[in-house]
Amino acid sequence: MSHLDSYGSIEPRGRDRTARPAALPWPERELEPGARVRHAYADQPVATWTPQEYDDGARPDDQPTLVPGHPDFERAWSTDPVSPVTPDPYRQPPQADPNPPYPADPDPDGDPGQRAAGPVPAPQRPPGRWRGRRRPVRGGGSSAGHGRPSRAGRNLPAAIMVGLALGVLIVVPLFLSLEAFVVVLAVAVAIGIWEMVRAVRAADAHPPMVPLIAGGVITIGLAWWSGPDALTLGLLVTLLATAVWRLADGFANLGRDLVAAAMIAVYVPFLAGFAALLAAVPDDGHLRVVVTLVAVVLSDTGGYAAGANFGKRPMAPTISPKKSWEGFAGSVTAAALGSALLLWLLFDVAPWWGALFGMAVSVAAVLGDLGESMIKRDLRIKDMSNLLPGHGGLMDRLDSILFAVPTAYLLLAVFVPVVG
């Protein structure tokens, strides 16, 4: 017997021209092999939706829920034979066979003719083409009673609360005590190094964590106390200490571990050290940090708003499929307008120079975000950790800032003269 054909024929088609069993374990045992089966939705036109159309509400509200296990699904695969005679409404449903044709869990050591105790598995429906309306079912979806996540795929309320808490933790020390800000920066660097070391283990790289964290904290302190030359010195000391520590464990995978350690040392403490350089500028260091952070926030917000509403052309589909050129334009525009106003109010810089500053910081922030996305894609991980609810890891929030801070430091050194 061939499977049920949705085009009105029971003859096999294409790749389905294979031998079929003589009988199938259908729920109604009085149904003879080869009988026609009525489809509840056979007269309805076939309609399909893409995931985007389904999310936008293209599916009508009266569309049945065609999910295995749902009553609509079972009615769609009704096994009542097609007949001009009206079916008897008083027909009793078929009773379960007390002696199923096969055991649920045969005993390999016992008598082959004996059935093992236990429930009999449900009969499988024969393969066939589905004539009902289709819709994507992803992770249970709304048919499973779960709420839809945000477009970013994260817990939006938790993300907002954590973002506000991080902003307060950074901004408040800037205006109360710059030393406290440097301590917060050093702690953030230590956490970022810890996340990166754990993440690269997915690539079978095991850089030593202790010298990297110690060297990263020292690098931040040297940049705060002695300037750019001390920042470079701190990086060299970190690399040297890491190499010596790793050599003590032998030469197996030495090259891979040292390359990973060098990447982490440059990516996290060295780039973050420019934030300490910004804060160390006399009299207005805290304002320089503020305008940099505001430019990054405006870039992220403008990119999200433009991408979510107008994004159509992907910017880097192999690295970050959700980023679009429309979102990138929104990032640059928002950062340029906000920075032009903010630098004019705080530093009396011409608006066009402020706009140039915002555009450069926005481009650097987007490159930083893409850079970490590429690292995570190579490591086949979604987030660096689950430390921050709704955000992932701390490095998932610092990725754009780490690239933006050196850019802001260099541009502000040119646009804004040092006071004092």
RODO-2510 file (C-alpha; in nm, 4 decimals, decimal comma):
residues 420
     n   res          X          Y          Z
     1     m     0,0000     0,0000     0,0000
     2     s     0,1347     0,3394    -0,0869
     3     h     0,1049     0,6361     0,1366
     4     l    -0,1786     0,8857     0,1162
     5     d    -0,1349     1,1257    -0,1735
     6     s    -0,2705     1,4772    -0,1260
     7     y    -0,3397     1,5103    -0,4988
     8     g    -0,6206     1,2542    -0,4933
     9     s    -0,4358     0,9402    -0,5963
    10     i    -0,3048     0,6500    -0,3926
    11     e    -0,0427     0,5615    -0,6521
    12     p     0,3191     0,6107    -0,5412
    13     r     0,5066     0,9195    -0,6638
    14     g     0,8742     0,9868    -0,7304
    15     r     1,1037     0,8701    -0,4551
    16     d     0,8068     0,7065    -0,2777
    17     r     0,8049     0,4149    -0,5260
    18     t     0,9299     0,1696    -0,2688
    19     a     0,7817    -0,1406    -0,1167
    20     r     0,5286    -0,0728     0,1567
    21     p     0,4087    -0,3094     0,4283
    22     a     0,0835    -0,4878     0,3642
    23     a    -0,0837    -0,3395     0,6694
    24     l    -0,0252    -0,0336     0,8814
    25     p    -0,1118     0,0061     1,2507
    26     w    -0,3790     0,2711     1,2037
    27     p    -0,5914     0,3695     1,5061
    28     e    -0,9126     0,2266     1,3511
    29     r    -0,8560    -0,1395     1,2836
    30     e    -1,1722    -0,1811     1,0750
    31     l    -1,0204     0,0401     0,8037
    32     e    -0,9105    -0,1863     0,5209
    33     p    -0,5757    -0,1387     0,3450
    34     g    -0,6147     0,0796     0,0403
    35     a    -0,9231     0,2658     0,1635
    36     r    -0,9539     0,6361     0,0923
    37     v    -0,9018     0,8663     0,3916
    38     r    -1,0850     1,1925     0,4408
    39     h    -0,8758     1,5018     0,5137
    40     a    -1,0429     1,7650     0,7288
    41     y    -0,8725     2,0571     0,5476
    42     a    -0,8574     1,9101     0,1944
    43     d    -1,0806     2,1843     0,0495
    44     q    -0,8803     2,4712     0,1922
    45     p    -0,6146     2,6433    -0,0218
    46     v    -0,2574     2,5689     0,0732
    47     a    -0,0869     2,8708     0,2258
    48     t     0,2584     2,9037     0,3701
    49     w     0,4255     3,1760     0,5688
    50     t     0,7875     3,2649     0,6170
    51     p     0,9079     3,3089     0,9790
    52     q     0,9163     3,6884     0,9280
    53     e     0,5579     3,6981     0,7956
    54     y     0,4430     3,4771     1,0817
    55     d     0,6062     3,7075     1,3387
    56     d     0,4453     4,0116     1,1724
    57     g     0,0967     3,8648     1,2172
    58     a     0,0289     3,7391     0,8623
    59     r    -0,1383     3,4215     0,9951
    60     p    -0,5173     3,4698     1,0365
    61     d    -0,6592     3,4244     1,3822
    62     d    -0,8981     3,1472     1,2721
    63     q    -0,6134     2,9312     1,1383
    64     p    -0,6116     2,5942     1,3171
    65     t    -0,3109     2,5006     1,5236
    66     l    -0,1494     2,2246     1,3186
    67     v     0,1001     2,0966     1,5721
    68     p     0,1416     1,7235     1,6478
    69     g    -0,0607     1,6412     1,9571
    70     h    -0,3057     1,9322     1,9183
    71     p    -0,6770     1,8460     1,8566
    72     d    -0,6764     2,0455     1,5294
    73     f    -0,3850     1,8365     1,4065
    74     e    -0,5584     1,5105     1,4929
    75     r    -0,8777     1,6232     1,3180
    76     a    -0,6744     1,7152     1,0110
    77     w    -0,5466     1,3566     0,9923
    78     s    -0,8897     1,2020     1,0476
    79     t    -0,9113     0,8385     0,9412
    80     d    -1,2836     0,8295     0,8611
    81     p    -1,3291     0,6797     0,5118
    82     v    -1,4757     0,9023     0,2436
    83     s    -1,8310     0,7923     0,1768
    84     p    -2,1488     0,9588     0,0459
    85     v    -2,3331     0,8090     0,3420
    86     t    -2,3485     1,0289     0,6511
    87     p    -2,1358     0,8708     0,9236
    88     d    -2,3237     0,7238     1,2171
    89     p    -2,3027     0,9762     1,5063
    90     y    -2,3550     0,6944     1,7542
    91     r    -2,0621     0,4893     1,6363
    92     q    -1,8481     0,3949     1,9322
    93     p    -1,4752     0,4741     1,9123
    94     p    -1,2535     0,1704     1,8551
    95     q    -1,1259     0,0014     2,1636
    96     a    -0,7572    -0,0542     2,2220
    97     d    -0,6362    -0,4008     2,1325
    98     p    -0,5588    -0,5845     2,4609
    99     n    -0,3046    -0,7962     2,2718
   100     p    -0,0869    -0,5587     2,0668
   101     p     0,0916    -0,7153     1,7684
   102     y     0,4362    -0,6365     1,9082
   103     p     0,5781    -0,5898     2,2609
   104     a     0,6923    -0,2550     2,3931
   105     d     1,0098    -0,3828     2,5511
   106     p     1,0908    -0,7448     2,4615
   107     d     1,3087    -0,9349     2,6997
   108     p     1,6244    -1,0388     2,5106
   109     d     1,6965    -1,3107     2,7660
   110     g     1,3438    -1,4549     2,7910
   111     d     1,1067    -1,6409     2,5640
   112     p     1,0699    -1,4602     2,2277
   113     g     0,7000    -1,5424     2,2256
   114     q     0,6315    -1,3648     2,5561
   115     r     0,5363    -0,9984     2,5696
   116     a     0,7162    -0,7720     2,8142
   117     a     0,5156    -0,5611     3,0530
   118     g     0,4847    -0,1935     2,9795
   119     p     0,2927     0,0485     2,7566
   120     v     0,2711    -0,0208     2,3861
   121     p     0,4198     0,2633     2,1762
   122     a     0,1729     0,4724     1,9803
   123     p     0,1298     0,3712     1,6153
   124     q     0,3128     0,5874     1,3667
   125     r     0,1217     0,7785     1,1010
   126     p     0,2173     0,6791     0,7449
   127     p     0,4247     0,9338     0,5539
   128     g     0,2375     1,1607     0,3182
   129     r     0,2029     1,5124     0,1876
   130     w     0,0372     1,7604     0,4184
   131     r    -0,2489     1,9593     0,2736
   132     g    -0,3196     2,1792     0,5714
   133     r    -0,1854     2,5307     0,6070
   134     r     0,1694     2,5354     0,7275
   135     r     0,3402     2,7552     0,9787
   136     p     0,6816     2,7381     1,1444
   137     v     0,7014     2,5935     1,4949
   138     r     1,0188     2,7046     1,6685
   139     g     1,1022     2,6094     2,0233
   140     g     0,7396     2,5422     2,1174
   141     g     0,6230     2,8833     1,9910
   142     s     0,2945     3,0336     2,0873
   143     s     0,1215     2,6973     2,0484
   144     a     0,3154     2,5698     2,3452
   145     g     0,1919     2,8529     2,5635
   146     h     0,5242     3,0323     2,5894
   147     g     0,5709     3,4037     2,5434
   148     r     0,7696     3,5364     2,2533
   149     p     1,1153     3,6731     2,3271
   150     s     1,2266     4,0142     2,2123
   151     r     1,3653     4,0634     1,8634
   152     a     1,7128     4,0479     2,0076
   153     g     1,6297     3,7076     2,1538
   154     r     1,6904     3,8215     2,5143
   155     n     1,4985     3,9061     2,8294
   156     l     1,4314     4,2737     2,7633
   157     p     1,3322     4,3864     3,1169
   158     a     1,6349     4,2155     3,2701
   159     a     1,8599     4,3641     3,0018
   160     i     1,7314     4,7157     3,0740
   161     m     1,7790     4,6816     3,4498
   162     v     2,1294     4,5392     3,4158
   163     g     2,2221     4,8105     3,1651
   164     l     2,1062     5,0847     3,4000
   165     a     2,2977     4,9290     3,6884
   166     l     2,6172     4,9152     3,4806
   167     g     2,5714     5,2765     3,3761
   168     v     2,5337     5,3913     3,7368
   169     l     2,8350     5,1829     3,8420
   170     i     3,0503     5,3591     3,5822
   171     v     2,9183     5,7166     3,5833
   172     v     2,8854     5,7733     3,9589
   173     p     3,2554     5,7065     4,0391
   174     l     3,3543     5,9407     3,7549
   175     f     3,2031     6,2388     3,9351
   176     l     3,2770     6,1311     4,2918
   177     s     3,6265     5,9838     4,2753
   178     l     3,8364     5,9040     3,9718
   179     e     4,0365     5,6541     4,1764
   180     a     3,7145     5,4606     4,2347
   181     f     3,6515     5,4641     3,8605
   182     v     3,9964     5,3152     3,7999
   183     v     3,9185     5,0403     4,0525
   184     v     3,5914     4,9638     3,8725
   185     l     3,7808     4,9572     3,5429
   186     a     4,0414     4,7160     3,6836
   187     v     3,7685     4,4830     3,8135
   188     a     3,5963     4,4904     3,4751
   189     v     3,9249     4,4029     3,3039
   190     a     3,9807     4,1102     3,5397
   191     i     3,6298     3,9755     3,4709
   192     g     3,6774     4,0224     3,0961
   193     i     4,0051     3,8287     3,1010
   194     w     3,8398     3,5507     3,3005
   195     e     3,5600     3,5248     3,0426
   196     m     3,8005     3,5258     2,7488
   197     v     4,0227     3,2548     2,8992
   198     r     3,7202     3,0324     2,9568
   199     a     3,5869     3,1022     2,6064
   200     v     3,9058     3,0126     2,4155
   201     r     3,9107     2,6718     2,5818
   202     a     3,6512     2,5746     2,3240
   203     a     3,9349     2,5979     2,0677
   204     d     4,1595     2,3749     2,2852
   205     a     4,3679     2,6748     2,3953
   206     h     4,4616     2,7055     2,7619
   207     p     4,6380     3,0356     2,8314
   208     p     4,7355     3,0841     3,1980
   209     m     4,4728     3,2882     3,3758
   210     v     4,6651     3,4084     3,6818
   211     p     4,9410     3,6069     3,5044
   212     l     4,6904     3,7481     3,2568
   213     i     4,4604     3,8838     3,5272
   214     a     4,7471     4,0136     3,7399
   215     g     4,9154     4,1731     3,4386
   216     g     4,5887     4,3262     3,3199
   217     v     4,5218     4,4947     3,6536
   218     i     4,8807     4,6216     3,6673
   219     t     4,8483     4,7578     3,3121
   220     i     4,5430     4,9633     3,4101
   221     g     4,7234     5,1023     3,7161
   222     l     5,0348     5,1947     3,5165
   223     a     4,8249     5,3735     3,2525
   224     w     4,6490     5,5744     3,5244
   225     w     4,9663     5,6751     3,7047
   226     s     5,2203     5,7211     3,4257
   227     g     5,0485     5,7622     3,0889
   228     p     5,0774     5,5951     2,7454
   229     d     5,4387     5,4745     2,7843
   230     a     5,3485     5,2905     3,1037
   231     l     5,0485     5,1351     2,9259
   232     t     5,2814     4,9822     2,6647
   233     l     5,5197     4,8697     2,9381
   234     g     5,2358     4,6983     3,1228
   235     l     5,1433     4,5059     2,8062
   236     l     5,5015     4,3855     2,7582
   237     v     5,5288     4,2765     3,1213
   238     t     5,2005     4,0861     3,0944
   239     l     5,3134     3,9022     2,7816
   240     l     5,6500     3,8126     2,9345
   241     a     5,4987     3,6872     3,2604
   242     t     5,2420     3,4817     3,0708
   243     a     5,5090     3,3182     2,8530
   244     v     5,7260     3,2251     3,1530
   245     w     5,4267     3,0854     3,3428
   246     r     5,3170     2,8785     3,0438
   247     l     5,6659     2,7393     2,9773
   248     a     5,6619     2,5843     3,3239
   249     d     5,3792     2,3538     3,2082
   250     g     5,5723     2,2055     2,9164
   251     f     5,5865     2,2510     2,5391
   252     a     5,2642     2,0736     2,4416
   253     n     5,0384     2,3197     2,2524
   254     l     5,2724     2,5998     2,3585
   255     g     5,2274     2,8077     2,0432
   256     r     4,8492     2,7953     2,0550
   257     d     4,8356     2,8951     2,4222
   258     l     5,0777     3,1852     2,3763
   259     v     4,8888     3,3202     2,0763
   260     a     4,5625     3,3079     2,2714
   261     a     4,7298     3,4789     2,5694
   262     a     4,8691     3,7563     2,3477
   263     m     4,5302     3,8136     2,1877
   264     i     4,3608     3,8404     2,5279
   265     a     4,6284     4,0731     2,6672
   266     v     4,5932     4,3140     2,3759
   267     y     4,2180     4,2874     2,3407
   268     v     4,1154     4,3424     2,7020
   269     p     4,3665     4,5249     2,9287
   270     f     4,5601     4,7165     2,6627
   271     l     4,2529     4,8624     2,4894
   272     a     4,0782     4,9248     2,8223
   273     g     4,3876     5,1106     2,9401
   274     f     4,2924     5,4014     2,7110
   275     a     3,9905     5,4614     2,9339
   276     a     4,2334     5,5118     3,2223
   277     l     4,4305     5,7522     3,0010
   278     l     4,1136     5,9487     2,9292
   279     a     4,0244     5,9692     3,2976
   280     a     4,3794     6,0776     3,3869
   281     v     4,3597     6,3967     3,1774
   282     p     4,3699     6,6907     3,4227
   283     d     4,0491     6,8790     3,5053
   284     d     3,8208     6,7344     3,2377
   285     g     3,9164     6,3653     3,2231
   286     h     3,5790     6,2542     3,3571
   287     l     3,3999     6,4547     3,0868
   288     r     3,6092     6,2899     2,8162
   289     v     3,5043     5,9489     2,9422
   290     v     3,1397     6,0591     2,9531
   291     v     3,1294     6,1872     2,5952
   292     t     3,2922     5,8640     2,4762
   293     l     3,0406     5,6454     2,6567
   294     v     2,7493     5,8599     2,5366
   295     a     2,8687     5,8279     2,1769
   296     v     2,8842     5,4484     2,2100
   297     v     2,5380     5,4320     2,3692
   298     l     2,3913     5,6535     2,0970
   299     s     2,5549     5,4360     1,8331
   300     d     2,4082     5,1170     1,9792
   301     t     2,0632     5,2706     2,0291
   302     g     2,0461     5,4285     1,6844
   303     g     2,1648     5,1096     1,5208
   304     y     1,9075     4,8973     1,7022
   305     a     1,6200     5,1346     1,6228
   306     a     1,7082     5,1726     1,2543
   307     g     1,7889     4,8056     1,2059
   308     a     1,4723     4,6805     1,3741
   309     n     1,2449     4,9087     1,1707
   310     f     1,4213     4,9520     0,8364
   311     g     1,6926     4,6851     0,8222
   312     k     1,6768     4,4852     0,4977
   313     r     2,0296     4,4554     0,3583
   314     p     2,2639     4,2504     0,5801
   315     m     2,5950     4,4125     0,6565
   316     a     2,8016     4,1040     0,7446
   317     p     2,5763     3,7966     0,7138
   318     t     2,8540     3,5459     0,7799
   319     i     2,9618     3,7213     1,1010
   320     s     2,6511     3,8869     1,2460
   321     p     2,3320     3,8164     1,0468
   322     k     2,1241     4,0676     1,2437
   323     k     2,3351     4,3708     1,1493
   324     s     2,2206     4,5657     0,8456
   325     w     2,3468     4,8644     0,6516
   326     e     2,0359     5,0553     0,7560
   327     g     2,1239     4,9905     1,1192
   328     f     2,4810     5,1024     1,0570
   329     a     2,3534     5,4267     0,9057
   330     g     2,1356     5,4783     1,2118
   331     s     2,4337     5,4196     1,4417
   332     v     2,6542     5,6732     1,2650
   333     t     2,3766     5,9329     1,2415
   334     a     2,2736     5,9119     1,6068
   335     a     2,6325     5,9225     1,7336
   336     a     2,7217     6,2151     1,5054
   337     l     2,4248     6,4294     1,6097
   338     g     2,4604     6,3575     1,9795
   339     s     2,8373     6,4090     1,9860
   340     a     2,8124     6,7343     1,7907
   341     l     2,5793     6,8770     2,0547
   342     l     2,7632     6,7322     2,3545
   343     l     3,1146     6,8405     2,2539
   344     w     2,9880     7,1881     2,1709
   345     l     2,8262     7,2226     2,5150
   346     l     3,1064     7,0676     2,7236
   347     f     3,4249     7,1593     2,5341
   348     d     3,3177     7,4430     2,3029
   349     v     3,4173     7,2368     1,9990
   350     a     3,2689     7,3263     1,6606
   351     p     2,9674     7,1062     1,5791
   352     w     3,1210     6,9620     1,2628
   353     w     3,4239     6,8411     1,4606
   354     g     3,1917     6,6918     1,7181
   355     a     2,9980     6,5163     1,4423
   356     l     3,3238     6,3781     1,3030
   357     f     3,4138     6,2529     1,6495
   358     g     3,0777     6,0763     1,6846
   359     m     3,1042     5,9174     1,3403
   360     a     3,4544     5,7844     1,4112
   361     v     3,3539     5,6462     1,7511
   362     s     3,0460     5,4831     1,6001
   363     v     3,2486     5,3124     1,3264
   364     a     3,4978     5,1879     1,5857
   365     a     3,2164     5,0603     1,8080
   366     v     3,0553     4,8688     1,5213
   367     l     3,3921     4,7176     1,4264
   368     g     3,4443     4,6115     1,7868
   369     d     3,1042     4,4461     1,7954
   370     l     3,1727     4,2639     1,4696
   371     g     3,5167     4,1610     1,5944
   372     e     3,3804     3,9877     1,9000
   373     s     3,0996     3,8334     1,6954
   374     m     3,3646     3,6830     1,4705
   375     i     3,5524     3,5463     1,7721
   376     k     3,2370     3,3917     1,9168
   377     r     3,1421     3,2429     1,5807
   378     d     3,4855     3,0844     1,5474
   379     l     3,4536     2,9463     1,9006
   380     r     3,0927     2,8392     1,8312
   381     i     2,9513     3,0094     2,1382
   382     k     2,6645     3,2556     2,1726
   383     d     2,7836     3,4590     2,4719
   384     m     3,1125     3,4899     2,6563
   385     s     2,9347     3,3877     2,9769
   386     n     2,5971     3,4137     3,1506
   387     l     2,7162     3,6582     3,4150
   388     l     2,4737     3,9396     3,3233
   389     p     2,1042     3,8462     3,2814
   390     g     1,9727     3,9627     2,9461
   391     h     2,3208     4,0549     2,8203
   392     g     2,5338     3,7418     2,8422
   393     g     2,8849     3,8147     2,9608
   394     l     3,0580     4,1386     3,0519
   395     m     3,2674     4,1176     2,7358
   396     d     2,9450     4,1165     2,5350
   397     r     2,8908     4,4713     2,6657
   398     l     3,2522     4,5873     2,6477
   399     d     3,3194     4,4756     2,2899
   400     s     3,2183     4,8047     2,1269
   401     i     3,3626     5,0194     2,4083
   402     l     3,7065     4,8597     2,3857
   403     f     3,7470     4,9687     2,0236
   404     a     3,5843     5,3082     2,0764
   405     v     3,8020     5,4208     2,3685
   406     p     4,1379     5,4386     2,1807
   407     t     3,9652     5,6211     1,8927
   408     a     3,8109     5,8743     2,1295
   409     y     4,1422     5,9246     2,3115
   410     l     4,3270     6,0108     1,9909
   411     l     4,0539     6,2391     1,8503
   412     l     3,9969     6,4271     2,1750
   413     a     4,3718     6,4850     2,2034
   414     v     4,3440     6,6738     1,8722
   415     f     4,0021     6,8425     1,9049
   416     v     4,0119     6,9355     2,2734
   417     p     4,3289     7,0953     2,4139
   418     v     4,4471     6,9676     2,7489
   419     v     4,3649     7,2073     3,0316
   420     g     4,6140     7,2565     3,3125
***
